[in-house]
């Protein structure tokens, strides 16, 4: 009898306010924060050039096709930080099959351009032909023992890691070890990643003077870069390097990608994200709402609040 009374009250409640089937909402085709969705898109700059798209044919026509990429609708969870902020917020409120242009300012995209990340070099760059190294240098004792072992004594010769020359142990201390570069006038060697040989031209008690061995007209490669460099002039103190132009390109480094370009008399190396400082315009079509965000109330339930919050307390005897 008690159970029948409860069922009867619930039936009356449903007839009065209407019962909502569990798991459904009146706006299932409208995107909300927390939904997982699939969209197709075309991304353009303000000059109407296409920089990205989920359509293979459009990518080929725009000259940005990547054969290693699979061109399918993009799936992501809205509001989870998987997309740039302007794109993420721009799809909220869209419906399945709706197409919309979303304009994303730099602040909501890839941020403004950071001038500190841009290095500008003269295409014709003067570089010192002669440089000096201090003859004496110190190493912390712990580091010395770890690198060379604990059994060394004064006047021992040790190899300098990564170098083609050695050093002599001059003095042991509790915290530091003093060493002297083991170079003499006339010695030649190659510094790590240097495109030319170096020659010792002078040695005194303080410094070692070193000169690059180069010739006018020589073409060298300064590290892992996409351009080469011609030595166009040499004086007693300096040499002039001419960096030979290449088309705009990107080089990948351990610090991230660097955009390389030649402009007028400058070589520009830019570590900003390529789309930094740009206004982006996305034409977005919602293909599917894969899953809706769970609607959770303060009591941990989903859908309708607990019956106890709708009905007055029931006295069932």
C-alpha positions in Angstrom: 0.0 0.0 0.0 2.8 2.4 0.8 4.6 1.6 -2.5 1.4 2.3 -4.5 0.9 5.6 -2.8 4.5 6.8 -3.8 4.0 5.6 -7.4 0.6 7.4 -7.6 2.2 10.7 -6.4 5.0 10.4 -9.0 2.5 9.8 -11.8 0.6 12.9 -10.8 3.8 14.9 -10.8 4.8 13.7 -14.3 1.3 14.5 -15.7 1.5 18.0 -14.2 5.1 19.1 -15.2 5.9 16.5 -17.9 8.6 13.8 -17.5 11.9 14.1 -19.4 13.3 10.9 -20.6 16.7 10.2 -19.0 19.7 11.2 -21.1 17.8 13.6 -23.4 17.8 17.4 -23.4 15.7 19.8 -25.4 18.8 21.1 -27.3 20.8 18.0 -28.1 21.9 19.4 -31.5 23.3 22.6 -29.9 27.0 22.7 -28.9 27.8 23.4 -25.2 31.0 23.5 -23.3 32.1 19.9 -22.5 30.6 18.4 -25.6 32.8 16.3 -27.9 32.2 17.3 -31.5 33.4 16.8 -35.1 33.8 19.8 -37.4 35.1 20.5 -40.9 36.9 23.8 -41.4 38.8 26.1 -43.6 41.2 28.6 -42.0 42.1 31.8 -43.9 44.1 34.9 -43.2 42.8 38.4 -43.8 44.2 38.4 -47.3 42.0 35.3 -48.0 45.0 32.9 -48.3 44.3 29.5 -46.8 46.7 28.3 -44.1 44.9 25.1 -42.9 41.8 23.0 -43.7 40.3 19.6 -42.9 39.4 19.2 -46.6 42.0 17.3 -48.7 40.8 18.8 -52.1 40.9 22.4 -50.7 44.4 21.7 -49.2 45.7 20.6 -52.6 44.2 23.5 -54.4 45.7 26.0 -51.9 49.1 24.4 -52.2 49.3 23.3 -48.5 48.6 19.6 -48.9 50.5 17.3 -46.6 50.6 13.7 -47.8 51.4 12.5 -44.3 48.2 14.0 -42.9 44.8 12.3 -42.8 42.1 14.8 -43.9 39.1 14.1 -41.8 36.7 16.2 -39.7 38.4 17.5 -36.6 37.2 16.0 -33.3 37.8 17.8 -30.0 36.1 18.4 -26.6 34.8 21.9 -26.4 36.3 24.0 -23.5 39.0 21.4 -22.7 41.8 23.6 -24.1 42.5 21.4 -27.0 42.0 24.2 -29.5 43.0 27.9 -29.6 40.6 29.9 -27.3 38.9 31.8 -30.1 38.0 28.6 -32.1 37.0 26.8 -28.9 34.5 29.5 -27.8 33.4 30.2 -31.3 31.6 26.9 -31.8 29.6 27.1 -28.6 25.9 27.5 -29.5 26.3 26.2 -33.1 24.0 23.3 -34.2 24.7 20.2 -36.2 25.0 21.0 -39.9 25.4 24.7 -39.2 28.2 26.6 -41.0 29.6 29.7 -39.5 32.6 32.1 -39.9 34.6 32.5 -36.7 37.0 35.4 -36.6 39.8 34.9 -34.1 42.0 37.9 -33.0 45.6 37.3 -32.1 44.9 37.5 -28.4 42.5 34.6 -28.7 44.7 32.8 -31.2 48.4 32.4 -31.2 49.2 35.6 -29.4 50.9 38.8 -30.4 54.4 38.9 -32.0 57.2 38.9 -29.5 60.0 41.0 -30.8 62.4 39.3 -28.4 62.0 36.1 -30.4 63.2 37.8 -33.6 66.9 38.0 -34.5 68.0 40.2 -37.4 71.4 39.8 -38.9 73.1 41.8 -41.6 73.3 39.8 -44.8 76.9 41.1 -45.0 78.1 40.4 -41.5 81.5 41.3 -40.0 83.0 38.7 -37.7 86.3 39.0 -35.7 89.1 37.1 -37.5 91.1 36.9 -34.2 89.9 36.0 -30.8 91.4 35.1 -27.4 90.9 32.3 -24.9 91.9 32.6 -21.2 94.9 30.3 -20.7 93.8 29.4 -17.1 90.4 28.2 -16.1 88.9 26.5 -13.0 86.6 23.5 -12.6 84.7 22.5 -9.4 86.6 19.7 -7.7 83.5 17.4 -7.6 83.0 18.0 -11.4 86.7 17.3 -12.1 86.7 14.1 -10.1 83.5 13.0 -11.8 84.8 13.8 -15.3 88.5 12.7 -15.0 88.7 10.5 -11.9 90.2 11.1 -8.4 93.7 9.9 -9.0 95.2 12.8 -10.9 98.1 14.9 -9.7 99.7 18.3 -10.6 101.1 18.4 -14.2 98.8 15.6 -15.4 97.3 16.2 -18.9 93.6 15.7 -19.3 91.4 15.7 -22.4 88.8 18.5 -22.6 85.5 16.9 -23.6 84.4 17.9 -27.1 87.7 19.7 -27.9 90.7 18.7 -30.0 93.2 20.0 -27.3 94.1 19.2 -23.7 94.7 21.0 -20.4 97.4 20.6 -17.7 96.5 20.3 -14.0 98.1 23.3 -12.3 96.6 23.2 -8.7 94.2 21.1 -6.6 92.0 22.9 -4.1 89.3 21.7 -1.7 86.5 23.1 -4.0 88.2 23.9 -7.3 90.9 22.6 -9.6 93.0 25.0 -11.7 94.0 24.0 -15.2 96.0 25.5 -18.1 95.1 25.1 -21.7 97.8 23.0 -23.3 98.3 25.0 -26.5 101.4 26.5 -28.1 102.0 28.9 -30.9 101.5 27.2 -34.3 99.0 24.6 -33.1 95.9 24.2 -35.3 92.5 22.7 -34.3 88.8 22.7 -35.1 86.3 24.1 -32.6 83.1 22.1 -32.3 80.7 22.8 -35.3 83.1 25.5 -36.7 83.3 25.5 -40.5 87.0 26.5 -40.5 90.3 25.5 -38.8 91.8 27.8 -36.1 95.5 28.5 -35.5 97.3 29.6 -32.3 99.2 32.8 -33.2 100.3 33.8 -29.7 100.5 32.6 -26.1 101.3 34.5 -22.9 100.7 33.9 -19.2 97.1 35.2 -19.4 95.7 34.6 -22.9 95.9 32.5 -26.0 95.4 34.3 -29.3 93.7 32.4 -32.0 93.1 33.2 -35.7 90.5 31.7 -38.1 92.2 30.0 -41.1 90.0 31.3 -44.0 90.4 32.5 -47.6 88.4 35.1 -49.6 85.7 33.5 -51.8 85.5 30.4 -49.6 81.9 29.1 -49.1 81.1 27.7 -45.7 78.1 26.3 -43.8 77.5 27.8 -40.4 75.9 24.9 -38.5 72.7 23.2 -39.5 71.1 26.0 -41.5 69.4 26.0 -44.9 71.7 28.7 -46.4 75.5 28.8 -47.0 77.8 31.7 -46.5 80.6 33.2 -48.6 83.7 34.9 -47.1 83.9 38.0 -49.2 86.6 40.0 -47.5 89.4 39.6 -44.9 91.3 42.2 -43.0 93.9 41.9 -40.2 91.1 41.9 -37.6 87.8 41.0 -39.3 86.3 39.0 -42.0 83.1 39.8 -43.9 80.5 37.0 -44.3 77.8 37.2 -47.0 74.8 35.0 -46.2 73.4 33.7 -49.5 69.7 34.1 -49.9 67.3 31.1 -49.9 63.4 31.1 -50.1 61.5 31.5 -46.9 61.7 28.3 -44.9 61.5 26.8 -41.4 64.2 25.0 -39.5 63.5 22.7 -36.6 65.7 23.1 -33.5 65.8 21.7 -30.0 64.3 25.1 -28.9 61.4 24.9 -31.4 60.9 25.9 -35.1 62.6 29.0 -36.4 61.2 30.8 -39.5 64.0 32.0 -41.8 63.6 34.8 -44.3 65.7 37.3 -46.2 64.4 40.9 -46.3 66.3 43.7 -48.0 69.8 43.6 -46.4 68.7 41.5 -43.4 68.6 37.8 -42.5 65.7 37.3 -40.2 65.3 34.3 -37.8 61.9 34.3 -36.1 61.1 32.0 -33.2 57.5 33.2 -33.0 54.7 30.7 -33.8 54.0 31.3 -37.6 50.5 32.5 -37.0 51.4 34.8 -34.1 50.1 38.3 -34.6 47.6 37.3 -37.3 43.8 37.5 -37.4 42.4 34.1 -38.3 39.1 33.5 -40.1 37.7 30.0 -39.8 34.7 28.7 -41.9 33.4 25.9 -39.6 30.7 23.3 -40.3 29.5 21.2 -37.4 29.3 17.6 -38.7 28.4 15.7 -35.5 28.1 16.0 -31.7 29.8 12.8 -30.7 28.8 13.1 -27.1 27.1 15.6 -24.9 28.5 17.0 -21.7 27.1 15.4 -18.6 24.7 17.7 -16.7 25.5 17.2 -13.1 23.6 18.9 -10.2 25.0 19.8 -6.9 23.9 16.5 -5.3 25.9 14.5 -7.8 22.8 13.4 -9.8 22.1 13.8 -13.5 18.8 14.9 -15.2 16.0 15.7 -12.7 16.9 16.7 -9.2 16.1 14.1 -6.5 12.4 13.6 -5.8 12.9 14.9 -2.2 13.6 18.3 -3.7 10.4 18.4 -5.7 7.9 16.8 -3.3 7.1 17.8 0.2 8.1 15.2 2.8 5.7 12.2 2.6 4.5 10.6 5.8 4.0 7.0 4.9 2.7 4.7 7.6 
